[in-house]
C-alpha cells in the first residue's frame, strides 16, 4: 500500500512539472521567433519512448504549418506525454518489486 501512495505522489508531481514545461513550450512556440517550434524538442527528449510516435507520417498534414509545428506536439505531448509521466513511477515500482521477488 505504501508503494502505491509513493507512486501516486511521484506520478502527480511529475505530471505537474510536465504540464508546466508543456505550457512553457506552447507559449514560446506562439512567438514570432523563426526557430520557436524547435522548443518542442525539450519534450521529445523528455518523453522519449512515447514521443517516438510523434514522427509517424499519418499524423502530419502536408502544408499545414500550424498543425504540424504547434497543435500536433501540444496535443500529443499533452495527452500521451502527461500519461507517461503519471504512470512511470508505478511501472518502475512494479518492475522493481517483481525483480526483487524473483531474486529473493
C-alpha positions in Angstrom: 0.0 0.0 0.0 2.9 2.4 0.8 4.4 1.8 -2.6 1.1 2.8 -4.3 1.0 6.1 -2.4 4.6 6.9 -3.3 4.0 6.1 -6.9 0.9 8.2 -7.0 2.7 11.1 -5.3 5.7 10.9 -7.6 3.4 10.5 -10.7 1.4 13.5 -9.8 4.5 15.6 -9.1 6.0 14.5 -12.5 2.6 15.3 -14.2 2.6 18.9 -12.7 6.2 19.6 -13.8 5.4 18.1 -17.2 2.3 20.4 -17.6 4.3 23.5 -16.6 7.0 22.6 -19.2 4.3 21.9 -21.8 2.7 25.3 -21.1 6.1 27.0 -21.5 6.7 25.2 -24.8 3.3 26.1 -26.1 3.6 29.8 -25.2 7.1 30.0 -26.6 6.0 28.3 -29.9 3.5 31.1 -30.4 6.2 33.7 -30.6 7.4 35.2 -33.8 11.0 33.9 -33.5 11.8 31.8 -36.5 13.1 28.8 -34.5 10.3 28.8 -31.9 8.9 25.4 -33.0 12.3 23.9 -32.0 11.3 24.3 -28.3 9.2 21.1 -28.7 12.5 19.2 -28.8 12.6 19.6 -25.0 9.6 17.3 -24.7 10.7 15.0 -27.5 13.7 14.1 -25.4 11.8 14.3 -22.1 9.0 11.9 -23.2 11.4 9.7 -25.0 9.8 6.3 -25.6 6.3 7.8 -26.0 7.5 10.7 -28.2 8.7 8.4 -31.0 5.1 8.1 -32.1 5.1 11.8 -32.9 7.2 11.0 -36.0 4.5 8.8 -37.6 3.8 10.3 -41.0 0.0 9.8 -40.9 -0.3 12.3 -38.0 1.1 15.2 -40.1 -0.9 17.2 -42.6 1.1 18.4 -45.6 1.3 22.1 -45.9 -0.3 22.9 -42.6 2.4 24.7 -40.6 0.2 25.4 -37.5 -1.0 21.9 -37.1 2.4 20.2 -37.6 4.5 22.6 -35.6 2.2 23.9 -32.8 -1.0 21.9 -32.3 0.1 18.3 -33.0 3.0 18.5 -30.5 0.7 20.2 -28.0 -2.0 17.5 -28.2 0.4 14.6 -28.5 2.7 15.6 -25.6 -0.3 16.9 -23.6 -2.1 13.6 -23.6 0.4 10.8 -24.1 3.4 12.5 -22.5 1.5 13.5 -19.4 0.1 10.0 -19.1 3.6 8.6 -19.5 4.9 10.7 -16.6 1.8 10.0 -14.4 2.2 6.2 -14.7 6.0 5.9 -14.9 6.6 5.7 -11.2 4.0 2.9 -10.9 5.7 1.0 -13.7 9.1 1.3 -12.2 8.0 0.3 -8.7 6.1 -2.8 -10.1 9.0 -3.8 -12.2 11.4 -3.4 -9.2 9.1 -5.4 -7.0 8.9 -8.3 -9.5 12.6 -8.3 -10.0 13.3 -8.2 -6.2 10.8 -11.1 -5.6 12.4 -13.2 -8.4 15.9 -12.9 -6.9 14.9 -13.5 -3.3 
